[in-house]
Amino acid sequence: MTKLIIRFFLILTTSVILFKFNYLNYYDLIIATLLLIGLILNYRKNENVAEVISNYFYWPIMMYVIFLHTKISLFSFIDAFLILLCFKTLVLFLNYFKYKKVAVVSSYLSKIWIFVFYLYLTEIIINSTHGFKSLFYDIGIISSIETILIILKNREWKLNTFSIWDVKLKHK
């Protein structure tokens, strides 16, 4: 519940500071800092349902805040997000139906993907380019497939798994 309150407070405070006090000159640095805080909160071990759901909603809200300011066309990268959203939703449903848990199994590759996602959003906010787009997309697809395989292969739910190769070795 603490992470939920922290995330809500960060987004609310940022919105008030940026729009009420008109600090739009520092918008990119403030948002990049909030993304970094969200990244740090994301890497901590988390099995509480409210905090997991707050993590799932934090990133789309931050993307919306980024789009409010940068005025980047949503269509410039909607294809990558839609495909990844479908894969990540499939992972979430598989995880929930197999283990009855909202927190999805996490591997090193999925943690790398979250970091690349952070880099991509930071890149968009700071200089409005899409240099990390293909890396973000490719690692996202590969980590989603790996997570699906881990969910299908594991009998018991475990929050952190090294990789699919670790799962194969343990069940032989």
C-alpha positions in Angstrom: 0.0 0.0 0.0 3.0 2.3 0.6 4.0 2.2 -3.1 0.5 3.0 -4.1 0.4 6.1 -1.9 3.9 7.2 -3.1 3.0 6.8 -6.7 -0.3 8.7 -6.3 1.4 11.5 -4.3 4.2 11.8 -6.9 1.7 12.1 -9.8 -0.5 14.5 -8.0 2.4 16.7 -6.8 3.9 16.8 -10.2 0.7 17.8 -11.8 0.1 20.6 -9.3 3.7 21.9 -9.6 3.9 21.8 -13.3 0.5 23.2 -14.2 -0.4 25.4 -11.2 3.0 27.0 -10.6 4.0 26.9 -14.3 7.4 25.1 -14.0 7.2 23.8 -17.6 10.8 24.8 -18.2 11.8 21.9 -15.9 9.1 19.5 -17.1 11.5 17.0 -18.7 13.7 16.7 -15.6 10.8 16.4 -13.2 9.2 13.7 -15.4 12.5 11.8 -15.9 13.0 11.8 -12.1 9.4 10.5 -11.5 10.1 7.8 -14.1 13.3 6.9 -12.2 11.4 6.7 -8.9 8.7 4.5 -10.6 11.5 2.3 -12.0 13.1 1.9 -8.5 9.7 1.0 -7.0 9.1 -1.4 -9.8 12.2 -3.4 -9.1 11.4 -4.0 -5.4 9.8 -7.3 -4.5 6.1 -6.9 -4.5 3.3 -9.3 -4.0 0.6 -7.0 -2.6 -2.3 -6.8 -5.0 -2.9 -3.0 -4.5 0.7 -2.2 -5.1 1.0 -4.5 -8.1 -2.1 -2.8 -9.7 -0.7 0.6 -8.9 2.5 -0.4 -10.7 0.4 -1.4 -13.7 -1.4 1.9 -13.8 1.6 4.1 -13.0 3.3 3.6 -16.4 0.3 4.4 -18.6 -0.4 7.5 -16.5 3.2 8.7 -16.8 3.0 8.1 -20.6 -0.1 10.2 -20.7 1.6 13.0 -18.7 4.5 12.8 -21.2 2.2 13.0 -24.2 0.4 16.0 -22.7 3.6 18.0 -22.8 5.6 16.7 -25.8 2.7 16.7 -28.2 4.2 13.7 -30.0 1.8 12.0 -32.3 0.5 8.9 -30.6 0.5 7.2 -34.0 4.3 7.4 -34.2 4.6 4.4 -31.9 1.1 3.1 -31.3 1.9 -0.1 -33.3 4.6 -1.2 -30.9 2.5 -0.4 -27.8 -0.6 -2.2 -29.1 1.3 -5.4 -29.9 3.2 -5.3 -26.6 0.0 -4.5 -24.7 -1.6 -7.6 -26.2 1.4 -9.7 -25.3 1.6 -8.3 -21.7 -2.1 -8.7 -21.2 -1.9 -12.4 -22.4 0.9 -12.9 -19.9 -1.2 -11.3 -17.1 -4.2 -13.5 -17.9 -2.1 -16.7 -18.1 -0.5 -15.9 -14.8 -3.8 -15.1 -13.2 -5.6 -18.2 -14.5 -2.8 -20.6 -13.6 -1.6 -19.2 -10.3 -4.6 -16.9 -9.2 -2.1 -14.1 -8.6 -2.0 -10.6 -10.1 1.8 -10.2 -9.7 3.4 -11.7 -12.9 6.4 -13.9 -12.8 9.5 -11.8 -13.4 12.7 -12.8 -15.1 16.0 -10.9 -15.7 14.9 -10.3 -19.3 11.6 -8.7 -18.1 13.5 -6.5 -15.7 15.8 -5.4 -18.5 12.7 -4.6 -20.6 11.3 -2.4 -17.8 14.7 -0.6 -17.8 14.6 -0.1 -21.6 11.0 1.1 -21.3 12.2 3.7 -18.7 15.0 4.7 -21.1 12.6 5.0 -24.0 10.1 7.2 -22.1 13.0 9.3 -20.8 14.3 9.7 -24.3 10.9 10.8 -25.5 10.5 13.4 -22.8 14.1 14.8 -23.0 14.6 15.0 -26.8 11.5 13.6 -28.5 13.3 10.9 -30.5 12.5 7.2 -30.9 16.0 5.7 -30.8 15.1 3.1 -28.2 11.8 2.2 -29.9 13.1 -1.0 -31.7 15.1 -2.1 -28.7 12.0 -1.5 -26.4 9.8 -3.4 -28.8 12.1 -6.4 -29.5 13.1 -7.0 -25.9 9.4 -6.6 -24.9 8.3 -9.3 -27.4 11.1 -11.7 -26.3 10.5 -11.1 -22.6 6.8 -11.7 -23.1 7.4 -15.0 -24.9 9.9 -16.0 -22.2 7.4 -15.1 -19.4 4.7 -17.1 -21.2 7.0 -20.1 -21.4 8.0 -19.7 -17.7 4.3 -19.6 -16.7 3.5 -22.7 -18.8 6.6 -24.6 -17.5 6.5 -23.7 -13.7 4.2 -25.7 -11.5 4.4 -23.3 -8.6 4.3 -19.5 -8.7 7.5 -17.8 -7.9 7.9 -14.0 -8.3 11.5 -14.0 -9.5 12.9 -16.5 -11.9 16.3 -16.1 -13.6 15.1 -17.2 -17.0 13.4 -20.0 -18.9 16.6 -22.0 -18.8 16.6 -21.9 -15.0 13.1 -23.4 -15.0 14.1 -26.2 -17.4 17.0 -27.2 -15.2 15.0 -27.3 -12.0 12.3 -29.6 -13.4 14.4 -32.2 -15.0 
